[in-house]
Amino acid sequence: MEKTISQLILIFGSGTLAFLIALALTPWFTRQLIRFRIGKQIRSASLSGEKSSLFSALHAKKSGTPTMGGILIWGTTFLIVIFSRILSATGIFDRSLLNRKETWIPLFTLGTCAILGAVDDYLNVKGIGKTKGLSAKLKLLWLTIFAAVGAWWFYAKLGFNSIAVPIPGIENIPVGLWYIPIFIFIILATANSVNFTDGLDGLASGLLILAFGAFGVIAYAKGMLILSALCAVISGANLAFLWFNIPPARFYMGDTGSLSLGATLGVIAMLTDQILVLPIIGVIFVIEGLSVVIQLFSKKFFGRKVFQIAPIHHHFEQKGMAEFTIVMRFWIIGAIFASAGTILGLMTLSN
């Protein structure tokens, strides 16, 4: 009983500390973004390269709003991890969130993709490039290279070669070498889907809190205490970001936040062996990603659009639905499916 209480204190204490630190840093951080003129530039071209006149008109009022707020989220996460490592090294605390088995890979993913996103954000702020930032193809290339390295590591070094089925009594499905392309697809899909979702004030951050919270519960149930605490830290930092990002947003997450958090969510899903549960927990991310794929496919092969604007949240916005209405309804749907996904994820433990 005492052990369980101490574990829960570690998890919730870490998450609460992340929330409080990020909350305290936000006023200073916002001033720095304004001081250095880190303001978002509305992209003038869509993923297909065409001029996005509808989107530009819809979000022209948001041009110049401070961006790269994702630094606050992943920066706070690394501060907590470093702080825990120092306390552990000095003997003040007996646990560090820097754990080779559970958190090295998620933290490496968070940092690596944060750098990629930061480069894209910086180019956007400076208005560099045809699309005011890195091209979609270049970002996809770098994400693919990173995902391929991660896939090989999971398969060759960690021995992952099957997929867990969230149904009691059904054994894991062996996939062998196919695990590598599956892994690559999951990371690319999750990173890009979260990136697509980050288009309305508070939408992505609220859904990320739910998703990392769900995987925190699953990780704890699987005995991965430190990974569970890391999920709590990321959720706590996201909660502080959301505190200031409820419409109208004080600043935006930017690619440095959405790409890194999306890729990290995918890696944690793979690390906890919850490939089939991930699309349920992150159902809104799936819908957002699919809306973009459907739109691009339809325009390329049929010469017409399915949605007025993709991702789908902009379609609803263009149809006249209020931004906060879309966000809250998507949160509700996300909460329902995150709960269902968590239950299914816990069911895999009985197999």
C-alpha positions as CSV (number, residue, x, y, z in Angstrom):
1,M,0.0,0.0,0.0
2,E,2.8,2.4,0.9
3,K,4.6,1.6,-2.3
4,T,1.5,2.3,-4.4
5,I,1.0,5.7,-2.6
6,S,4.6,6.7,-3.2
7,Q,4.3,5.8,-6.8
8,L,1.1,7.8,-7.2
9,I,2.8,10.7,-5.5
10,L,5.7,10.5,-8.0
11,I,3.3,10.5,-10.9
12,F,0.9,13.2,-9.8
13,G,3.6,15.2,-8.1
14,S,5.7,15.3,-11.3
15,G,2.7,16.4,-13.3
16,T,1.7,19.1,-10.8
17,L,5.3,20.4,-10.6
18,A,5.4,20.6,-14.4
19,F,2.1,22.5,-14.5
20,L,3.3,25.0,-11.8
21,I,6.7,25.6,-13.4
22,A,5.2,26.1,-16.9
23,L,2.5,28.4,-15.4
24,A,5.2,30.5,-13.6
25,L,7.4,30.7,-16.7
26,T,4.7,31.7,-19.2
27,P,4.6,35.5,-18.5
28,W,8.4,35.8,-18.9
29,F,8.4,33.4,-21.9
30,T,5.6,35.4,-23.6
31,R,7.6,38.6,-23.2
32,Q,10.6,37.0,-24.8
33,L,8.5,35.9,-27.8
34,I,7.2,39.4,-28.2
35,R,10.6,41.0,-27.6
36,F,12.3,38.9,-30.4
37,R,9.2,39.2,-32.6
38,I,8.5,35.5,-32.8
39,G,5.1,36.0,-34.5
40,K,3.3,33.5,-36.7
41,Q,3.1,34.2,-40.4
42,I,0.0,32.8,-42.0
43,R,1.0,30.4,-44.8
44,S,-0.1,31.4,-48.2
45,A,0.1,28.0,-49.8
46,S,-1.6,24.7,-49.0
47,L,0.1,21.3,-48.8
48,S,-0.6,20.7,-52.5
49,G,1.2,24.0,-53.3
50,E,-1.9,25.9,-54.3
51,K,-2.7,29.3,-53.0
52,S,-4.8,28.9,-49.8
53,S,-6.9,32.1,-50.1
54,L,-9.8,30.8,-47.9
55,F,-7.5,29.8,-45.1
56,S,-5.6,33.1,-45.3
57,A,-8.8,35.1,-45.1
58,L,-10.1,33.0,-42.3
59,H,-7.0,33.3,-40.1
60,A,-5.6,36.7,-41.2
61,K,-6.5,38.1,-37.8
62,K,-4.1,35.7,-36.1
63,S,-1.0,36.8,-38.1
64,G,1.7,38.1,-35.8
65,T,0.5,36.2,-32.7
66,P,3.6,34.8,-30.8
67,T,4.4,31.2,-31.8
68,M,6.9,28.5,-30.8
69,G,5.0,28.0,-27.5
70,G,5.9,24.4,-27.7
71,I,9.3,25.3,-26.3
72,L,7.5,26.0,-23.0
73,I,6.1,22.4,-23.0
74,W,9.1,20.4,-24.0
75,G,11.4,22.8,-22.2
76,T,9.5,22.3,-18.9
77,T,9.6,18.6,-19.5
78,F,13.4,18.5,-19.8
79,L,13.7,20.8,-16.7
80,I,11.7,18.3,-14.6
81,V,13.7,15.4,-16.0
82,I,17.1,17.1,-15.2
83,F,15.8,18.2,-11.8
84,S,14.8,14.6,-11.0
85,R,18.2,13.4,-12.1
86,I,20.0,15.9,-9.9
87,L,17.9,14.9,-6.9
88,S,18.5,11.2,-7.6
89,A,22.3,11.7,-8.0
90,T,22.5,13.6,-4.7
91,G,20.5,11.0,-2.8
92,I,17.7,13.4,-2.0
93,F,15.2,11.4,-4.1
94,D,15.4,7.7,-5.1
95,R,14.0,8.0,-8.6
96,S,15.0,9.7,-11.7
97,L,12.8,10.3,-14.7
98,L,15.8,9.7,-16.9
99,N,15.4,6.0,-17.3
100,R,17.2,4.0,-20.0
101,K,14.5,1.4,-20.3
102,E,11.5,3.6,-20.2
103,T,12.2,7.2,-21.0
104,W,15.4,7.6,-23.0
105,I,13.7,7.0,-26.4
106,P,10.6,9.2,-25.8
107,L,12.9,12.0,-24.6
108,F,15.2,11.6,-27.5
109,T,12.2,11.7,-29.8
110,L,10.8,14.8,-28.1
111,G,14.1,16.7,-28.4
112,T,14.9,15.7,-32.0
113,C,11.5,16.5,-33.4
114,A,11.4,19.7,-31.4
115,I,14.5,20.9,-33.2
116,L,13.0,20.0,-36.6
117,G,9.8,21.9,-35.7
118,A,11.8,24.9,-34.3
119,V,13.6,25.2,-37.6
120,D,10.3,25.2,-39.5
121,D,8.8,27.8,-37.0
122,Y,11.9,30.1,-37.3
123,L,11.7,30.0,-41.1
124,N,7.9,30.8,-40.9
125,V,8.5,33.7,-38.5
126,K,11.1,35.2,-40.9
127,G,8.9,34.5,-43.9
128,I,11.6,32.3,-45.6
129,G,10.6,29.8,-48.2
130,K,7.8,29.5,-50.7
131,T,5.5,28.2,-48.0
132,K,6.9,30.4,-45.2
133,G,8.7,27.5,-43.6
134,L,10.1,24.1,-44.5
135,S,8.3,22.3,-47.3
136,A,6.0,19.4,-46.4
137,K,8.2,17.1,-48.4
138,L,11.3,18.0,-46.6
139,K,9.7,17.7,-43.1
140,L,8.3,14.3,-44.2
141,L,11.8,13.2,-45.4
142,W,13.4,14.0,-42.1
143,L,10.6,12.5,-40.0
144,T,10.9,9.3,-42.2
145,I,14.6,9.0,-41.6
146,F,14.1,9.5,-37.8
147,A,11.3,7.0,-37.8
148,A,13.3,4.4,-39.7
149,V,16.1,4.6,-37.2
150,G,13.7,4.2,-34.4
151,A,12.0,1.3,-36.1
152,W,15.2,-0.5,-36.5
153,W,16.1,0.1,-32.9
154,F,12.8,-1.3,-31.6
155,Y,13.0,-4.3,-33.8
156,A,16.7,-5.2,-33.7
157,K,17.7,-4.0,-30.2
158,L,14.5,-4.1,-28.1
159,G,13.0,-7.2,-29.8
160,F,9.6,-5.8,-30.8
161,N,8.1,-8.0,-33.5
162,S,4.4,-8.4,-32.7
163,I,1.2,-6.4,-32.2
164,A,-0.9,-6.6,-29.1
165,V,-4.6,-7.2,-29.6
166,P,-6.8,-5.5,-26.9
167,I,-9.2,-8.4,-26.6
168,P,-8.8,-10.9,-23.8
169,G,-7.9,-14.4,-24.9
170,I,-6.4,-13.4,-28.2
171,E,-2.6,-13.6,-28.4
172,N,-0.3,-11.0,-29.9
173,I,-0.1,-11.0,-33.7
174,P,3.5,-11.7,-34.9
175,V,4.5,-9.4,-37.7
176,G,8.2,-10.0,-37.9
177,L,10.1,-7.7,-40.2
178,W,6.8,-5.9,-41.0
179,Y,7.2,-4.2,-37.6
180,I,9.6,-1.7,-39.2
181,P,7.3,-0.2,-41.8
182,I,4.4,-0.3,-39.3
183,F,6.5,1.6,-36.8
184,I,7.5,4.2,-39.5
185,F,3.9,4.7,-40.5
186,I,2.7,5.1,-36.9
187,I,5.3,7.8,-36.1
188,L,4.7,9.7,-39.4
189,A,0.9,9.5,-39.0
190,T,0.9,10.6,-35.3
191,A,3.4,13.4,-35.8
192,N,1.6,14.9,-38.8
193,S,-1.9,14.3,-37.5
194,V,-1.1,16.3,-34.3
195,N,0.5,18.9,-36.4
196,F,-2.6,19.2,-38.6
197,T,-4.8,19.4,-35.5
198,D,-2.9,22.3,-34.1
199,G,-5.0,24.9,-36.0
200,L,-7.5,26.2,-33.5
201,D,-6.8,27.8,-30.1
202,G,-6.5,25.0,-27.5
203,L,-7.6,22.2,-29.7
204,A,-4.3,20.2,-30.0
205,S,-3.2,20.9,-26.4
206,G,-6.4,19.7,-24.9
207,L,-6.4,16.5,-26.9
208,L,-2.8,15.9,-26.1
209,I,-3.5,16.2,-22.3
210,L,-6.1,13.4,-22.8
211,A,-3.9,11.2,-24.9
212,F,-0.8,11.4,-22.7
213,G,-3.0,11.0,-19.6
214,A,-4.5,7.8,-21.1
215,F,-1.0,6.4,-21.9
216,G,0.2,7.4,-18.5
217,V,-2.5,5.1,-17.0
218,I,-1.7,2.3,-19.4
219,A,2.1,2.6,-18.7
220,Y,1.5,2.5,-14.9
221,A,-0.7,-0.6,-15.3
222,K,2.1,-2.3,-17.3
223,G,4.6,-1.5,-14.5
224,M,6.3,1.3,-16.4
225,L,6.3,3.8,-13.5
226,I,8.8,6.2,-14.9
227,L,7.2,6.4,-18.3
228,S,3.9,7.0,-16.6
229,A,5.4,9.9,-14.6
230,L,6.9,11.3,-17.9
231,C,3.4,11.2,-19.4
232,A,2.1,13.1,-16.4
233,V,4.9,15.7,-16.8
234,I,4.0,16.3,-20.5
235,S,0.3,16.5,-19.6
236,G,1.0,18.9,-16.8
237,A,3.1,21.2,-19.1
238,N,0.4,21.0,-21.7
239,L,-2.2,22.0,-19.1
240,A,-0.3,25.1,-18.3
241,F,0.0,25.9,-22.0
242,L,-3.7,25.4,-22.4
243,W,-4.4,27.8,-19.4
244,F,-3.1,30.6,-21.5
245,N,-4.2,29.2,-24.9
246,I,-8.0,29.2,-24.3
247,P,-9.4,31.5,-27.0
248,P,-8.1,34.0,-27.6
249,A,-4.7,32.3,-27.5
250,R,-1.7,34.2,-25.9
251,F,0.6,32.2,-28.1
252,Y,0.7,29.2,-30.4
253,M,2.3,25.9,-30.0
254,G,4.0,25.9,-33.4
255,D,5.6,22.9,-35.1
256,T,8.3,22.7,-32.4
257,G,5.4,21.6,-30.1
258,S,3.0,19.7,-32.3
259,L,5.6,17.7,-34.3
260,S,7.6,16.7,-31.2
261,L,4.6,15.9,-29.0
262,G,2.9,13.9,-31.8
263,A,6.0,11.8,-32.6
264,T,6.6,11.3,-28.8
265,L,3.0,10.1,-28.4
266,G,3.6,7.6,-31.2
267,V,6.8,6.3,-29.7
268,I,5.1,5.9,-26.3
269,A,2.3,3.9,-28.0
270,M,4.9,1.6,-29.5
271,L,6.9,1.3,-26.3
272,T,3.8,0.3,-24.4
273,D,2.8,-2.0,-27.3
274,Q,-0.5,-0.3,-27.9
275,I,-0.5,0.2,-31.7
276,L,-4.2,-0.8,-32.1
277,V,-5.3,1.3,-29.1
278,L,-3.5,4.5,-30.3
279,P,-6.1,5.4,-33.1
280,I,-8.9,5.1,-30.5
281,I,-7.2,7.3,-27.9
282,G,-6.2,9.8,-30.5
283,V,-9.4,9.5,-32.7
284,I,-9.6,13.2,-33.4
285,F,-6.0,13.2,-34.6
286,V,-6.9,10.3,-36.9
287,I,-9.9,12.2,-38.3
288,E,-7.9,15.3,-38.8
289,G,-5.1,13.4,-40.6
290,L,-7.6,11.5,-42.8
291,S,-9.4,14.7,-43.8
292,V,-6.1,16.1,-45.2
293,V,-5.3,12.8,-47.0
294,I,-8.8,12.6,-48.5
295,Q,-8.7,16.2,-49.6
296,L,-5.3,15.8,-51.3
297,F,-6.4,12.5,-53.0
298,S,-9.6,14.0,-54.2
299,K,-8.0,17.1,-55.6
300,K,-5.2,15.1,-57.4
301,F,-7.3,12.4,-58.9
302,F,-10.8,13.9,-59.3
303,G,-9.9,17.6,-59.5
304,R,-12.3,18.7,-56.7
305,K,-12.4,19.3,-53.0
306,V,-14.3,17.2,-50.5
307,F,-14.0,19.8,-47.7
308,Q,-14.0,23.6,-48.1
309,I,-10.7,23.7,-46.2
310,A,-8.7,20.8,-44.7
311,P,-8.0,19.8,-42.0
312,I,-11.6,19.2,-41.1
313,H,-11.8,21.7,-38.2
314,H,-11.2,24.5,-40.7
315,H,-14.1,23.1,-42.8
316,F,-16.4,23.5,-39.9
317,E,-15.0,27.0,-39.2
318,Q,-15.6,28.0,-42.8
319,K,-19.2,26.7,-42.6
320,G,-19.8,29.3,-39.8
321,M,-19.2,27.2,-36.6
322,A,-17.6,29.2,-33.8
323,E,-14.0,28.3,-33.0
324,F,-14.6,27.5,-29.3
325,T,-17.6,25.3,-30.3
326,I,-15.5,23.2,-32.6
327,V,-12.7,22.9,-30.0
328,M,-15.0,21.9,-27.1
329,R,-17.0,19.4,-29.2
330,F,-13.7,17.8,-30.4
331,W,-12.5,17.7,-26.7
332,I,-15.7,15.9,-25.7
333,I,-15.3,13.3,-28.5
334,G,-11.6,13.0,-27.6
335,A,-12.4,12.4,-23.9
336,I,-14.9,9.7,-24.7
337,F,-12.6,7.8,-27.0
338,A,-9.5,8.3,-24.8
339,S,-11.5,6.7,-21.9
340,A,-12.5,3.8,-24.2
341,G,-9.0,3.4,-25.5
342,T,-7.6,3.3,-22.0
343,I,-10.0,0.5,-21.0
344,L,-9.1,-1.5,-24.1
345,G,-5.4,-0.9,-23.4
346,L,-5.8,-2.3,-19.9
347,M,-7.5,-5.3,-21.4
348,T,-4.3,-6.3,-23.2
349,L,-2.7,-6.9,-19.8
350,S,-4.9,-10.0,-19.4
351,N,-3.5,-11.6,-22.6
